[in-house]
Amino acid sequence: MKTLRFAQIALLAAVVLFLLLVVFNNLTDYGSNLKFVEHVLTMDSTFPGNAGLWRALNQPWMHRAFYFMIIFWEALTALIMAIGVWRMWQTRQAPRVAWGLAKSLGTLGLTLSMLQWSVFFLSVGGEWFLMWQSKVWNGQEAAFRNFAIMGITLIILHLRDPDETGG
């Protein structure tokens, strides 16, 4: 097997493992992680009296709905990428066209994951609910780190084998 293809499979598999652990932690420590969502959505640790407090969501059902959506999205992207890893493993010796098609689910899963960290956490949480103002309930650094991991993996996934000449 070509080294780059192995690296692409291994890195995508590592992302799957990471996301499965995130889902596992969100489910097994549901209450702690729900508290994070509650504090962000209620905006109770943003700057006192800031002009954006009208955006706060104080209904517990909305907190649970947001949290469910986060966990579902993480699980879905992990599943898509896991299937992608399997397809890539199966076609690791295949010609370039088949290999490229096998990488499509990895591309989809990584893109969906990047959208989660960018839209849900950095944009909605960070800017709409002003999470950046909180010293305790601020997940922007972790969200950016996760976004970067997914993005770097996506870039590596699309590197062309250096010795490919076609076929």
C-alpha positions in Angstrom: 0.0 0.0 0.0 1.2 3.5 -0.8 2.4 5.5 2.2 0.2 8.5 1.5 -2.9 6.4 1.2 -2.2 4.7 4.5 -1.7 8.1 6.1 -5.0 9.3 4.7 -6.9 6.3 6.0 -5.1 6.5 9.4 -5.8 10.2 9.9 -9.5 9.8 8.9 -9.8 6.8 11.3 -8.2 9.0 14.0 -10.9 11.7 13.5 -13.6 9.0 13.7 -12.1 7.8 17.0 -12.1 11.4 18.3 -15.7 12.0 17.3 -16.8 8.7 18.8 -15.1 9.6 22.1 -16.8 13.0 22.0 -20.2 11.4 21.5 -19.4 8.9 24.2 -18.5 11.7 26.6 -21.6 13.7 25.7 -23.8 10.7 26.4 -22.1 9.3 29.5 -21.6 12.7 31.1 -24.8 14.2 29.7 -25.5 16.5 32.6 -22.1 18.2 32.7 -22.1 18.8 29.0 -25.7 20.0 29.0 -24.7 22.6 31.6 -22.3 24.0 29.1 -25.1 24.3 26.5 -27.4 25.9 29.1 -24.9 28.5 30.2 -24.1 29.5 26.6 -27.8 29.7 25.6 -28.9 31.6 28.7 -25.9 33.9 28.3 -25.6 34.0 32.1 -21.9 34.4 32.1 -21.6 37.1 29.5 -20.8 40.7 30.3 -23.5 42.0 32.7 -26.1 44.2 31.1 -24.7 43.7 27.5 -27.0 44.8 24.7 -27.3 41.2 23.3 -29.0 39.6 26.3 -32.3 39.7 24.4 -31.0 36.7 22.4 -30.8 34.5 25.5 -32.8 31.2 25.4 -34.0 30.3 28.9 -36.3 27.4 28.0 -34.9 24.0 29.2 -36.4 22.2 26.2 -34.5 24.4 23.9 -31.2 23.6 25.7 -31.9 19.9 25.3 -32.9 20.3 21.7 -29.6 22.2 20.9 -27.6 19.5 22.8 -29.4 16.7 21.0 -28.7 18.3 17.7 -25.0 18.6 18.6 -24.7 15.0 19.7 -26.7 13.8 16.6 -24.5 15.8 14.3 -21.3 14.4 15.9 -22.6 10.8 15.7 -23.7 11.3 12.1 -20.4 12.7 10.9 -18.5 9.9 12.8 -20.7 7.3 11.0 -20.2 8.9 7.6 -16.5 9.0 8.1 -16.3 5.5 9.5 -18.0 4.2 6.3 -15.5 6.3 4.4 -12.6 4.7 6.2 -13.9 1.3 5.4 -14.3 2.2 1.7 -10.9 3.7 1.6 -9.4 0.6 3.2 -11.2 -1.6 0.7 -9.8 0.4 -2.3 -6.4 1.2 -0.9 -4.7 -0.7 -3.8 -7.2 0.5 -6.5 -6.5 2.9 -9.4 -6.8 6.6 -8.8 -10.4 7.0 -9.9 -11.7 4.3 -7.6 -9.6 5.7 -4.8 -10.9 9.2 -5.3 -14.5 7.9 -5.2 -13.7 6.0 -2.0 -12.6 9.3 -0.3 -15.9 11.1 -1.0 -17.5 10.0 2.3 -14.4 11.2 4.2 -14.7 14.5 2.4 -18.4 14.8 3.3 -18.0 13.8 6.9 -15.0 16.2 7.4 -16.9 19.0 5.8 -20.0 18.4 7.9 -17.8 18.3 11.0 -16.1 21.5 10.1 -19.5 23.1 9.6 -20.5 22.0 13.1 -17.5 23.5 14.8 -17.7 26.7 12.7 -21.5 27.3 12.6 -22.7 25.8 15.9 -19.8 26.7 18.1 -17.9 29.6 16.6 -20.7 31.5 14.9 -23.9 30.7 16.8 -22.4 30.0 20.3 -19.4 32.4 20.0 -21.0 35.3 18.3 -24.8 35.1 18.5 -24.8 33.9 22.2 -21.6 35.9 22.9 -19.8 32.9 24.3 -16.6 34.8 23.8 -17.5 37.0 26.7 -17.5 34.2 29.2 -14.4 33.2 31.1 -15.8 29.9 32.2 -18.3 28.7 29.5 -16.3 29.6 26.4 -15.7 26.7 24.0 -14.3 28.7 21.1 -10.7 27.6 21.5 -11.7 23.9 21.6 -14.0 24.5 18.6 -11.3 26.1 16.6 -8.9 23.3 17.5 -11.4 20.8 16.3 -12.2 22.8 13.1 -8.4 22.9 12.4 -8.0 19.2 12.9 -10.8 18.4 10.5 -9.5 21.0 8.0 -6.0 19.7 8.1 -7.3 16.1 7.7 -9.4 17.2 4.7 -6.4 18.8 3.1 -4.3 15.7 3.6 -7.2 13.6 2.3 -7.0 15.4 -1.0 -3.3 15.2 -1.6 -2.5 13.4 -4.7 -0.2 10.4 -4.5 3.2 11.7 -5.7 4.0 8.7 -8.0 0.6 8.6 -9.7 0.7 9.0 -13.4 -2.9 8.1 -14.1 -5.2 5.0 -14.2 
